[in-house]
Amino acid sequence: MASSKQLTGVSRTLLIPLRARAQEHVRAFPLFRDTQAYHWFQSLSWDPKLEDWYDWRYQICISVRTKLLDDIANQHIATHPDSLVVELGAGLSSRYHRLGKGKTQWIELDLPEVIDIRLELDTPTDEHWFLAASVLDRAWMEKIPAIAPENVLFIAEGLFYYFEESEVKQLVQQLRSSFAGATLALDVGGIVFKQLNASKANQLGAPMKWFVEDEKDVAALGLSVKRVFPLLDCYLERWGLLPWMGWWWFVFWRSLLRNFCLILETELDPVQ
Ligand SMILES: C[S@@+](CC[C@H](N)C(=O)[O-])C[C@H]1O[C@@H](n2cnc3c(N)ncnc32)[C@H](O)[C@@H]1O
């Protein structure tokens, strides 16, 4: 049986989105079904230290984030017949099983201790394989199949928060120099996100370091921002709040929390 005990620091945080997806799977009206996440979560032990961080609000936020990135991935696969999806810091993402199987090539990239756990739960195939590497060590880029960059979708879900700004800049620069024209879908957190999460993440030994004011900070990295989805503005029905919210509160809520968490679809600009 796979064990989550070998997970420490940032790697341990993968249990949070895995649990959120497993719980979404068994809801009456879920944003998505995810049999794989449900079974994988059952077979791993939950880390009680994460309990302080994880609650029902987190579960909804992660489910909405998952759904928005699923929408982007579905559209990319449908419009690029020879597509490749690369999940950076994939954790135990089961997106390939939800929407990629038989339709696209797919690579899961994460640190070696995470790939070891995935190998106990998941089986690599010709179209779905795993890369054990730090995303910050550009050697992994040599292992990506040589296909036209516009067919490649990189997904960085719940990842960039854990890097220094200088690391984010360097990684994006390296991606741009090797894959200009590819799509990068990612989530970024704003100041309110930082206030709610940074100290909890610190206590767990997984410090969050990179936050943004809005999507302009992302564009400044050399990324053309194609679409912006404020997380708290999407799939509102999942919160079940609308019936009792006055319009004034609704407007206040939206303007204050627009940049709480942004899901972005971007294109990697060429390096000049
Ligand atoms: C919050 S989890 C998100 C996992 C997954 N994307 C999801 O949404 O379920 C963060 C992930 O980033 C991975 N990670 C952190 N630093 C990394 C690095 N330098 N290279 C590759 N993966 C990294 C961790 O191991 C962990 O799996």
The ligand as an SDF file (V2000), in Angstrom:
LIG
                    3D

 27 29  0  0  0  0  0  0  0  0999 V2000
   -0.2090   21.8320   -3.5550 C   0  0  0  0  0  0  0  0  0  0  0  0
    0.5330   20.4850   -4.3530 S   0  0  0  0  0  0  0  0  0  0  0  0
   -0.3640   20.5230   -5.8980 C   0  0  0  0  0  0  0  0  0  0  0  0
   -0.3780   19.1860   -6.5660 C   0  0  0  0  0  0  0  0  0  0  0  0
   -1.2310   19.1240   -7.8450 C   0  0  0  0  0  0  0  0  0  0  0  0
   -0.8410   20.1170   -8.8250 N   0  0  0  0  0  0  0  0  0  0  0  0
   -2.6960   19.2440   -7.5140 C   0  0  0  0  0  0  0  0  0  0  0  0
   -3.2840   20.3110   -7.7190 O   0  0  0  0  0  0  0  0  0  0  0  0
   -3.2500   18.2760   -7.0140 O   0  0  0  0  0  0  0  0  0  0  0  0
    2.1340   21.1340   -4.8300 C   0  0  0  0  0  0  0  0  0  0  0  0
    2.9600   20.1160   -5.6140 C   0  0  0  0  0  0  0  0  0  0  0  0
    4.1270   20.7680   -6.1340 O   0  0  0  0  0  0  0  0  0  0  0  0
    5.2020   19.8530   -6.0570 C   0  0  0  0  0  0  0  0  0  0  0  0
    6.4670   20.5850   -6.0960 N   0  0  0  0  0  0  0  0  0  0  0  0
    6.9310   21.4820   -5.1890 C   0  0  0  0  0  0  0  0  0  0  0  0
    8.1460   21.9300   -5.5630 N   0  0  0  0  0  0  0  0  0  0  0  0
    8.4380   21.3060   -6.7360 C   0  0  0  0  0  0  0  0  0  0  0  0
    9.5510   21.3520   -7.6180 C   0  0  0  0  0  0  0  0  0  0  0  0
   10.6050   22.1270   -7.3640 N   0  0  0  0  0  0  0  0  0  0  0  0
    9.5240   20.5780   -8.7190 N   0  0  0  0  0  0  0  0  0  0  0  0
    8.4500   19.7890   -8.9880 C   0  0  0  0  0  0  0  0  0  0  0  0
    7.3800   19.7030   -8.1970 N   0  0  0  0  0  0  0  0  0  0  0  0
    7.3690   20.4530   -7.0740 C   0  0  0  0  0  0  0  0  0  0  0  0
    4.9670   19.1400   -4.7400 C   0  0  0  0  0  0  0  0  0  0  0  0
    5.7090   17.9480   -4.6410 O   0  0  0  0  0  0  0  0  0  0  0  0
    3.4530   18.9360   -4.7880 C   0  0  0  0  0  0  0  0  0  0  0  0
    3.1220   17.7220   -5.4120 O   0  0  0  0  0  0  0  0  0  0  0  0
  1  2  1  0
  2  3  1  0
  2 10  1  0
  3  4  1  0
  4  5  1  0
  5  6  1  0
  5  7  1  0
  7  8  2  0
  7  9  1  0
 10 11  1  0
 11 12  1  0
 11 26  1  0
 12 13  1  0
 13 14  1  0
 13 24  1  0
 14 15  1  0
 14 23  1  0
 15 16  2  0
 16 17  1  0
 17 18  1  0
 17 23  2  0
 18 19  1  0
 18 20  2  0
 20 21  1  0
 21 22  2  0
 22 23  1  0
 24 25  1  0
 24 26  1  0
 26 27  1  0
M  CHG  2   2   1   9  -1
M  END
$$$$
